[in-house]
Amino acid sequence: MSDFSVQEANKKLKTYIAGYVITVALTLITYWLITSHSLSMTGAFFTIGAFAALSVFVVVGFFSRMNMSKEDGVWNFIAFVFAVIIVTIIVVGSLWIMYNVMHNMMAHAS
Amino acid sequence: MTTHTLDKNNHHGGLDAKVIFGFWVFIVTDCIMFSGLFSTYAVLSHSTFGNIGVAQTASLPFVLVQTLLFLTSVLTLGFGVAASTRGNFNQTMLWLVITFALGAIFLSMGYHQLANLYTHGHTWRDSAFLSAYFTVIGLQGLHVLIGLLWLAILLIQLPLQKLSDTMRTRLCCFGLFWDFLAMLWLLIFAIVYLMGAI
C-alpha cells in the first residue's frame, strides 16, 4: 500500500540541508552584524526586518515544502496568502494606530 | 487502475492530502494569533516601568545557542521524515529520538531562563514589557512542550503501526508544526532579542 520512494527521499534531504545551511548562515550573519554595532540605527532595523522576512520564506519554502504549485495544492496556497494578508493587516494596523495614539498623547503632555 | 487514478487526487505518495491541508489551516490560525502577540510586544517593548528591559532578560550568546539548537532539531526531524519516505523504520526512529532530545534541551534552557527571571523578582506582574515578554516566549515554549508530547506519542505509535500511510501523514503534520515553531523562534530571536540589542 505505502509507496516508498528513495528518489523522493533524496529530493527532500537536499532541500532540508539547503534550508538548514541558509537559516544558520542568515542567523550567524545577522547576529554578527547586530552585536558588532557597526550599523546605523536604520541599517540595523532593516537588517533585522530582512532577516525575519527571509527566515519565514526559507522555513516555508525549504522545510515545510507545502505543495502549492500543482492543481491539488492550490488551497494550500490560498490559505497561505490569506495568512499573509491577515498578519500584515494586524501587525501594520496595530503599529500604525499605536504610533499615532502615542504621538497624540505626547503632544497633549507637552 | 481506476482506484489508483482516484487515489492520486487525494493522496500524494500515500499521504492524506486533506488531513495535511486541515493541519495547514490550523497553523494559519495559530500564525494569526501570534501576529497579534508580536504586535502587542512591539508596542509594549519600551514600557519597562523602572524594571528590566529586554537586554537584561537573557544574554545574546545564550539565545543564539537556543536558536542553533532548534534549527538543528528541524534538520534532524527532516532526516527522520526523509527516512520514513524511503521506508527505513529504524532510521526514522533514531532521528525522531534525536529531535526529541534537542527539543527537550531547547525547552529546558528556555524554562531555566524564565524561572531565573521569576526568582529574581522580574515577573509578568512587574511591567507591561515583562507581561508581553513572558506571554510571547511562554506561549512559544508551551507550543514546544505540546510538540514534545506529540512526538513522544508518535514514538510510541510508530513501533506499533510501523510506517503506514496514517503514521506518515501524522509525521508530516508534526513536521509542519515543528517547522512553524522554528519560524516563531526565529521571529522571537529577531523581534525580541536582536531588536533589543540595537
Interface residues (C-beta under 8 A of the other chain):
Chain A: M1 S2 D3 F4 S5 V6 E8 A9 N10 K12 L13 Y16 I17 G19 Y20 T23 V24 T27 T30 Y31 I34 T35 M41 A44 F45 I48 F51 A52 S55 V56 V59 V60 F63 S64 M66 N67 D72 W75 N76 A79 F80 F82 A83 I86 V87 I90 V91 S94 L95 M98
Chain B: N9 N10 H12 G13 G14 A17 F21 W24 V25 V28 C31 I32 S35 G36 F38 S39 T40 A42 V43 L60 L64 T67 L68 L71 T72 V74 L75 G78 F79 V81 A82 A83 T85 R86 G87 L163 S164 D165 R168 G175 L176 D179 F180 A182 M183 L186 L187 F189 A190 I191 L194 M195 A197 I198
